[in-house]
Amino acid sequence: MNFNRLNSLKMETEDHYRKKASSYRTSPEYGKMISLYPILETSIKDCKGENLVA
């Protein structure tokens, strides 16, 4: 176990998380999940552009 990583509990930058999200949305796993759960795709589209974090 990497104890140094456990002791540094700081958040990454917003840009880091935006890149992660972009990468995830283009992954085969995401495409499969969306095809299996069509209501999820609708919900994601409904939230697009919303400011979900204050």
Secondary structure, DSSP 8 states (H G I E B T S, - for coil): --HHHHH------HHHHHHHHHHHHTSHHHHHHHHH-HHHHHHHHHHTT-----
